Amino acid sequence: MVVGFLRVRVHLYYAPNLKEKRSQIKRVLHRIRTKFQLAAAETGDNDILNSAVLGFSVVSNDETHAMNILAHVLDELDTKGDLDAMELDREVLHLEDA
């Protein structure tokens, strides 16, 4: 079993208050979860107005597949005009089958 992790810092262009920021982040996370069937959450910078750290994870039986999914997630974040995404780290964990 392979677990892929991606951590991304995003800068939101328009977030006049924390309520609007959380609304924007919630929409982004929902879109990514729905499109790629993976786990996604806001993991940092919760109280910083125009910034957030997002975490994504995917489980697969193939490292290449997991890395491709995470690359597509990053591309999806980059193609939307409402935020800038900067990859912080990407990692793959191999777990032995029992």
C-alpha positions in Angstrom: 0.0 0.0 0.0 1.2 3.5 -0.9 0.1 6.7 0.8 0.9 10.0 -0.9 0.9 13.3 0.9 0.9 16.8 -0.5 1.1 20.0 1.5 0.4 23.3 -0.3 0.5 26.9 0.9 -2.1 29.0 -0.9 -2.5 32.8 -1.1 -6.1 34.0 -1.6 -6.5 37.1 -3.7 -9.8 38.2 -2.2 -10.5 37.4 1.5 -11.7 40.5 3.3 -12.3 38.6 6.5 -11.8 35.1 8.0 -15.4 34.1 7.3 -14.9 34.7 3.6 -11.5 33.0 3.7 -13.0 29.9 5.3 -15.8 29.9 2.7 -13.3 30.1 -0.2 -11.1 27.3 1.3 -14.2 25.1 1.9 -15.2 25.4 -1.8 -11.7 24.6 -3.0 -11.4 21.6 -0.7 -14.8 20.3 -1.7 -13.9 20.7 -5.4 -10.7 18.8 -5.0 -12.2 16.0 -2.9 -15.0 15.5 -5.4 -12.8 15.5 -8.5 -10.0 13.3 -7.2 -11.5 11.2 -4.4 -8.9 12.0 -1.8 -8.6 13.4 1.7 -8.2 17.1 1.9 -8.1 19.6 4.8 -6.9 23.1 5.9 -3.9 22.2 8.1 -2.3 25.6 8.9 -2.4 29.4 8.8 -6.0 29.1 10.1 -6.2 32.6 11.4 -4.1 34.4 8.8 -6.4 36.3 6.5 -4.9 35.7 2.9 -3.0 32.5 3.5 -3.7 28.9 4.2 -1.9 25.6 4.3 -3.8 22.7 2.7 -3.0 19.0 3.1 -4.0 16.2 0.7 -3.5 12.5 0.9 -4.3 9.6 -1.4 -4.0 5.8 -1.0 -3.0 3.6 -3.9 -1.3 0.4 -4.7 1.2 2.2 -7.0 3.6 5.0 -6.2 3.5 6.5 -9.7 -0.3 6.6 -9.6 -0.3 8.4 -6.2 2.2 10.9 -7.3 0.3 11.6 -10.5 -2.9 12.2 -8.5 -1.1 14.7 -6.3 0.4 16.4 -9.3 -3.1 16.8 -10.8 -4.3 18.3 -7.5 -1.5 20.9 -7.7 -2.3 21.6 -11.3 -6.0 22.1 -10.4 -5.1 24.6 -7.7 -2.8 26.5 -10.1 -5.4 26.7 -12.9 -8.1 28.3 -10.8 -7.8 32.1 -10.7 -8.9 32.7 -7.1 -5.6 31.7 -5.4 -1.9 31.1 -5.9 -0.6 27.7 -4.8 3.0 26.9 -3.8 4.0 23.3 -3.0 5.6 22.9 0.4 6.3 19.2 0.3 5.2 16.0 -1.3 6.0 12.6 0.1 5.1 8.9 -0.4 5.0 6.4 2.4 5.2 2.7 1.6 3.3 0.4 4.0 3.7 -3.4 4.0 0.6 -5.4 3.4 -0.3 -7.7 6.3 
